Amino acid sequence: MQRKDERIKAVCQQLKKDGDIENFAYDHFRQSDAVPPPFAVYRRVAPQNFSADGVVYHRGDNVDLEIYAESPEDMAELMEKTEQLLDAAEIYYKLTADTVYIESEDFYETLYEI
């Protein structure tokens, strides 16, 4: 089975191909490679393994997906497209917080835990 980060990368590739985002990166963009919004960043995060009696029965495979846009309207459209692609790929996601405005960068961020 394909790892979640590989599946999320495929979703980001489709968003870029369809023109919904400028680009995407694993973990972060280097300052020299920065792109304007809309863009996406994904990363593997600490797994939450399930274990008992000193044995791991299920290994967690957790990924965060952050999407960025310039306006609330752009964010709503990007969220709709992202969620359609996640649903089509049968990827369970959790919107972990409200979309936030990052004043220092002058754009909006939404975080999905996958």
C-alpha positions as CSV (number, residue, x, y, z in Angstrom):
1,M,0.0,0.0,0.0
2,Q,1.2,3.5,-0.9
3,R,2.3,5.7,2.1
4,K,0.1,8.6,2.9
5,D,2.8,11.2,2.1
6,E,3.0,9.7,-1.4
7,R,-0.8,9.9,-1.8
8,I,-0.8,13.5,-0.6
9,K,2.0,14.4,-3.0
10,A,-0.2,13.0,-5.8
11,V,-3.1,15.2,-4.6
12,C,-0.7,18.2,-4.7
13,Q,0.5,17.3,-8.1
14,Q,-3.1,17.3,-9.4
15,L,-3.8,20.7,-7.8
16,K,-0.8,22.1,-9.5
17,K,-1.6,20.4,-12.8
18,D,-5.1,21.8,-12.7
19,G,-3.8,25.3,-12.0
20,D,-5.3,25.5,-8.5
21,I,-1.9,26.1,-6.8
22,E,1.4,27.6,-8.0
23,N,3.5,24.9,-6.5
24,F,3.9,22.6,-3.5
25,A,6.8,21.3,-1.4
26,Y,7.6,18.8,1.2
27,D,8.0,20.5,4.6
28,H,8.9,24.0,3.3
29,F,10.1,26.1,0.4
30,R,13.6,27.5,0.6
31,Q,13.6,31.3,0.7
32,S,15.2,31.3,-2.8
33,D,12.4,29.1,-4.1
34,A,9.4,30.8,-2.4
35,V,6.3,31.1,-4.5
36,P,3.2,33.4,-4.2
37,P,0.0,31.9,-2.9
38,P,-1.9,29.7,-3.6
39,F,0.5,26.9,-2.7
40,A,0.6,23.8,-0.5
41,V,3.1,22.2,1.9
42,Y,2.9,18.7,3.3
43,R,5.0,16.7,5.8
44,R,5.0,13.5,7.7
45,V,4.4,14.0,11.4
46,A,5.1,11.9,14.4
47,P,3.2,8.6,14.1
48,Q,0.6,7.6,16.7
49,N,1.2,3.8,16.8
50,F,-1.3,1.5,18.5
51,S,0.4,-1.0,20.8
52,A,-0.3,-3.4,23.6
53,D,1.8,-5.7,25.7
54,G,5.0,-4.1,24.2
55,V,4.0,-4.9,20.6
56,V,3.1,-2.4,17.9
57,Y,-0.1,-3.7,16.3
58,H,-0.6,-0.7,13.9
59,R,2.0,1.8,12.8
60,G,0.7,5.4,12.3
61,D,1.3,7.1,9.0
62,N,0.3,10.7,9.6
63,V,0.7,13.6,7.3
64,D,-0.1,17.3,7.6
65,L,-1.3,19.2,4.6
66,E,-1.2,23.0,4.7
67,I,-2.8,25.1,1.9
68,Y,-2.3,28.8,1.5
69,A,-4.3,31.4,-0.4
70,E,-4.4,35.2,-0.7
71,S,-8.1,35.8,0.2
72,P,-10.9,34.0,2.0
73,E,-12.7,33.5,-1.3
74,D,-9.6,31.9,-2.9
75,M,-9.2,29.8,0.2
76,A,-12.8,28.5,0.0
77,E,-12.3,27.5,-3.6
78,L,-9.0,25.8,-2.9
79,M,-10.4,24.0,0.1
80,E,-13.3,22.7,-2.0
81,K,-11.0,21.4,-4.7
82,T,-8.6,19.9,-2.2
83,E,-11.4,18.1,-0.4
84,Q,-12.8,16.8,-3.6
85,L,-9.4,15.3,-4.5
86,L,-8.9,13.8,-1.0
87,D,-12.4,12.3,-1.2
88,A,-11.8,10.9,-4.6
89,A,-8.6,9.3,-3.4
90,E,-10.4,7.9,-0.4
91,I,-8.1,9.7,2.0
92,Y,-9.5,10.5,5.4
93,Y,-8.7,14.0,6.5
94,K,-9.5,16.2,9.5
95,L,-9.7,20.0,9.2
96,T,-7.9,20.8,12.5
97,A,-8.7,24.5,12.9
98,D,-10.3,27.5,11.3
99,T,-8.6,29.1,8.4
100,V,-6.2,31.6,9.9
101,Y,-4.8,34.9,8.5
102,I,-1.0,35.2,8.8
103,E,-0.6,38.9,9.0
104,S,3.2,38.9,8.6
105,E,2.8,37.1,5.2
106,D,-0.5,38.7,4.2
107,F,-2.2,35.4,3.3
108,Y,-4.4,32.7,4.7
109,E,-3.6,29.1,5.9
110,T,-5.7,26.0,6.3
111,L,-4.4,22.8,8.0
112,Y,-5.5,19.3,7.3
113,E,-4.4,16.3,9.4
114,I,-4.3,13.1,7.4
